[in-house]
Amino acid sequence: MKSASLLKTGMTVSIALRFSKQKGFTLLNVLLSLTVYMFIAGTAATIFQLFLSPGVKKNEIRPEEWTITAEQMQKECKEAVAVKVADNGQALEMTNSSGDAVRYEPYQALIRKRVNSKGHVPMLQHVKRVTFRLQDHQVIVEAISLNGTQYRAAFPVYHSS
């Protein structure tokens, strides 16, 4: 009986030695490879988007930025208790329900937002000229980019002064 168990143990050792001489990935190798793969896969989408997306000219208003600015102005106008155009169409002033005076105005080559004549929140870049008009219960915003492209947005006003 002893010889049978030695034989079994000897076979187990020889099988173990045979597999231990093989070269393969350790857990550390797998984790490192997975990390490198995830980094490459994660940045590849951004790189492709950068190269394949249509480029915006340097002095051009980005369409997404224009949309967000117009939507923000519309939201502020909707919630305002008073809306007026100031400085010969160069500024849009609103008073909200808490009494804060919100003002959109040109500043250098951008449109900025100020609350109670404080702060400086850039809303739209690369703007050569902007005009605000109040006509038929609508605010009409017209902006011209540094390249000369015209943008226009109109939204309803529920309260005006």
ChimeraX attribute file (.defattr): number of C-alpha atoms within 10 A of each C-alpha:
attribute: neighborCount
match mode: 1-to-1
recipient: residues
	/A:1	6
	/A:2	7
	/A:3	8
	/A:4	9
	/A:5	10
	/A:6	11
	/A:7	12
	/A:8	12
	/A:9	12
	/A:10	12
	/A:11	12
	/A:12	12
	/A:13	12
	/A:14	12
	/A:15	11
	/A:16	11
	/A:17	11
	/A:18	10
	/A:19	11
	/A:20	10
	/A:21	8
	/A:22	7
	/A:23	7
	/A:24	9
	/A:25	9
	/A:26	9
	/A:27	9
	/A:28	9
	/A:29	11
	/A:30	10
	/A:31	12
	/A:32	12
	/A:33	13
	/A:34	12
	/A:35	12
	/A:36	11
	/A:37	11
	/A:38	12
	/A:39	11
	/A:40	11
	/A:41	11
	/A:42	11
	/A:43	11
	/A:44	12
	/A:45	10
	/A:46	11
	/A:47	11
	/A:48	10
	/A:49	11
	/A:50	11
	/A:51	9
	/A:52	9
	/A:53	9
	/A:54	8
	/A:55	9
	/A:56	10
	/A:57	9
	/A:58	10
	/A:59	16
	/A:60	16
	/A:61	24
	/A:62	16
	/A:63	11
	/A:64	9
	/A:65	13
	/A:66	18
	/A:67	13
	/A:68	13
	/A:69	19
	/A:70	19
	/A:71	14
	/A:72	13
	/A:73	23
	/A:74	18
	/A:75	12
	/A:76	17
	/A:77	27
	/A:78	18
	/A:79	16
	/A:80	23
	/A:81	18
	/A:82	19
	/A:83	25
	/A:84	20
	/A:85	20
	/A:86	15
	/A:87	11
	/A:88	10
	/A:89	15
	/A:90	16
	/A:91	21
	/A:92	25
	/A:93	23
	/A:94	26
	/A:95	23
	/A:96	17
	/A:97	11
	/A:98	8
	/A:99	12
	/A:100	13
	/A:101	18
	/A:102	22
	/A:103	22
	/A:104	22
	/A:105	23
	/A:106	21
	/A:107	15
	/A:108	12
	/A:109	15
	/A:110	20
	/A:111	23
	/A:112	20
	/A:113	24
	/A:114	16
	/A:115	16
	/A:116	11
	/A:117	11
	/A:118	11
	/A:119	10
	/A:120	12
	/A:121	12
	/A:122	16
	/A:123	19
	/A:124	22
	/A:125	21
	/A:126	19
	/A:127	23
	/A:128	19
	/A:129	19
	/A:130	20
	/A:131	19
	/A:132	24
	/A:133	19
	/A:134	19
	/A:135	11
	/A:136	9
	/A:137	12
	/A:138	16
	/A:139	23
	/A:140	16
	/A:141	21
	/A:142	15
	/A:143	22
	/A:144	18
	/A:145	21
	/A:146	18
	/A:147	14
	/A:148	14
	/A:149	13
	/A:150	14
	/A:151	14
	/A:152	13
	/A:153	18
	/A:154	17
	/A:155	18
	/A:156	15
	/A:157	22
	/A:158	14
	/A:159	16
	/A:160	17
	/A:161	10
